[in-house]
Amino acid sequence: MNQNLIANVLSLTQFTISLFIALRVFYLYSQARRPRLFILGLSMGIFSLTTIASFIADNISSFPLNVKWFEYTSQTVCFLFILLSLARSADGYLRRLMNWYIITTLLLLLLLMPILPASFPDPALTKSLLGGSRSLICFIISLYYIGAFSLKQTRFSLLMGVAFQLMCLGYWMNMFKYFLPHMTQVDQVGDMTRIAGLISLLIAILFG
């Protein structure tokens, strides 16, 4: 099967699942008004935006914006704010964090994305650092939910722990392509692993 077709299918699958998660979480936020839900919903919304933007840029050579910097940086920020939202439960802290997240998102969208350079300096190293940071943050988030499951043994904590463990593994597998470009199959397995993580997250939101 054509490698570009496989990559496009995987990208569109990630976009669809993450967008559905975002819409579901924002619906829950409209009912409960919990800042953690807003942060998770915004993270999944940005994740879906970066995925579809990357898909468009990969298939339209004349696409004017610097998508790759936006994709790597924004996804790292998404997971970082999810992690920060788990650090404390105080309502005042979470609401301040939510406001800072909105400001950071606007800066990424309106200011940083148009002015960042078109190419990465030392691409293999830069992408490895950014990709590795996503993997590390997802791993730390998974530890939080695994710890929560060990205490309360709720289905939600279990599914969230599995979700972020899978995303951690998927991002780690994606890192091989930065040094070994011919390992496209490992990269695709990494994408499929992250999709499995998103599906676990979706199940947690729907039924957890």
C-alpha positions in Angstrom: 0.0 0.0 0.0 1.2 3.5 -0.8 3.1 4.9 2.3 1.7 8.4 1.8 -1.9 7.0 1.8 -1.2 5.1 5.1 0.2 8.3 6.7 -2.9 10.3 5.5 -5.3 7.7 6.9 -3.5 7.7 10.2 -3.5 11.5 10.4 -7.2 11.8 9.6 -8.0 9.1 12.2 -6.1 11.0 14.9 -7.8 14.2 13.9 -11.3 12.7 14.0 -10.9 10.9 17.4 -9.2 13.9 19.1 -11.9 16.3 17.7 -14.6 14.1 19.0 -12.9 13.9 22.4 -12.7 17.7 22.5 -16.3 18.2 21.6 -17.4 15.6 24.2 -15.2 17.2 26.9 -16.4 20.7 26.2 -20.0 19.4 26.4 -19.2 18.0 29.9 -17.5 21.3 30.8 -20.7 23.2 29.9 -22.6 21.0 32.4 -20.1 20.8 35.2 -17.9 24.0 34.7 -14.8 22.1 36.0 -11.5 23.8 34.9 -9.7 20.5 34.4 -12.3 19.5 31.8 -11.8 22.8 30.0 -8.0 22.3 29.9 -8.4 18.7 28.6 -11.0 19.9 26.0 -8.7 22.7 24.8 -5.8 20.3 24.6 -7.6 17.9 22.5 -9.0 20.7 20.3 -5.5 22.0 19.7 -4.2 18.5 19.1 -6.9 18.0 16.4 -6.0 21.3 14.9 -2.3 20.5 14.7 -3.0 17.1 13.2 -5.2 18.5 10.4 -2.8 21.4 9.8 0.0 18.9 9.4 -2.1 16.8 7.1 -2.8 19.8 4.9 0.8 20.9 4.8 2.0 17.4 3.9 -0.3 17.3 0.9 -0.2 20.9 -0.2 3.4 22.0 -0.9 2.4 25.7 -1.2 0.8 25.8 2.3 2.1 29.2 3.6 2.3 28.7 7.4 5.0 26.9 9.4 3.0 24.0 10.5 5.7 21.7 11.9 6.9 24.1 14.6 3.3 24.7 15.5 2.6 21.0 15.7 5.5 20.0 17.8 5.4 23.1 20.2 1.6 23.1 20.6 1.3 19.4 21.3 4.0 19.7 24.0 2.2 22.7 25.5 -1.1 20.7 25.4 0.3 17.8 27.4 2.2 20.2 29.8 -1.0 22.0 30.8 -2.8 18.7 31.3 0.0 17.7 33.6 -0.1 21.0 35.4 -3.8 20.7 35.9 -3.2 17.4 37.8 -0.6 19.0 40.1 -3.1 20.7 42.4 -6.9 20.5 42.9 -7.5 24.0 44.3 -10.2 25.8 42.3 -8.3 29.1 42.3 -5.2 27.5 40.9 -7.0 25.6 38.2 -8.9 28.7 37.1 -5.7 30.7 36.8 -4.1 27.8 34.9 -7.1 27.8 32.6 -6.6 31.6 31.9 -2.9 31.1 31.3 -3.6 28.3 28.9 -6.0 30.5 26.9 -3.3 33.2 26.7 -0.6 30.7 25.7 -2.9 29.3 23.0 -3.6 32.7 21.5 0.2 33.5 21.5 0.9 30.2 19.6 -1.8 30.7 17.1 -1.5 34.5 16.4 2.1 35.3 17.1 4.5 32.4 17.1 3.2 30.3 14.3 3.6 33.0 11.6 7.1 34.1 12.6 8.9 30.9 13.5 11.5 29.8 11.0 10.5 27.5 8.2 13.0 24.8 9.1 14.3 23.2 12.3 17.9 24.0 13.3 19.7 20.6 13.5 16.4 18.8 12.6 17.1 15.4 14.1 18.2 16.8 17.5 15.4 19.5 17.6 12.7 17.1 16.7 14.0 14.5 19.1 14.0 17.0 22.0 10.4 18.1 21.2 9.2 14.6 20.5 10.9 13.3 23.6 9.3 15.9 25.7 5.9 14.8 24.6 6.7 11.2 25.4 8.1 12.2 28.9 5.1 14.4 29.8 2.6 11.7 28.7 4.5 9.2 30.8 4.3 11.4 33.9 0.6 11.9 33.3 0.1 8.2 33.1 1.9 7.7 36.4 -0.6 10.1 38.0 -3.6 8.1 36.8 -2.0 4.8 37.6 -1.4 6.1 41.1 -5.0 7.2 41.3 -6.2 3.8 40.1 -4.1 2.0 42.8 -5.9 4.1 45.4 -9.5 4.1 44.1 -9.5 1.5 41.3 -11.9 3.4 39.1 -12.4 2.5 35.5 -11.7 6.2 34.5 -8.3 6.2 36.1 -7.4 2.9 34.5 -8.4 4.0 31.0 -6.7 7.3 31.4 -3.5 5.7 32.6 -3.5 3.3 29.7 -4.3 6.1 27.3 -1.3 8.2 28.3 1.0 5.2 28.5 0.1 4.3 24.9 0.7 7.9 23.8 4.0 7.9 25.6 5.0 4.8 23.8 3.8 6.1 20.4 5.8 9.3 20.6 8.9 7.3 21.7 8.5 5.1 18.6 8.0 8.1 16.4 11.5 9.4 17.5 13.3 6.7 15.5 12.4 8.4 12.2 14.4 11.5 13.1 17.7 9.6 13.0 16.6 6.7 10.7 14.3 8.1 8.0 13.9 4.7 6.3 12.1 3.2 9.4 8.7 4.3 8.2 7.0 1.1 9.5 8.2 1.9 13.1 6.8 5.4 12.7 3.5 4.1 11.5 3.3 1.6 14.4 4.0 4.6 16.7 1.1 6.5 15.1 -1.2 3.5 15.5 -0.1 3.2 19.1 -1.1 6.8 19.7 -4.4 6.2 18.0 -5.0 3.3 20.5 -4.2 5.8 23.3 -6.7 8.3 21.9 -9.4 5.6 21.7 -8.7 4.6 25.3 -9.1 8.3 26.3 -12.3 8.6 24.3 -13.7 5.5 26.1 -12.7 7.0 29.4 -14.6 10.2 28.6 -17.6 8.4 27.3 -18.0 5.6 29.8 -15.5 6.3 32.6 
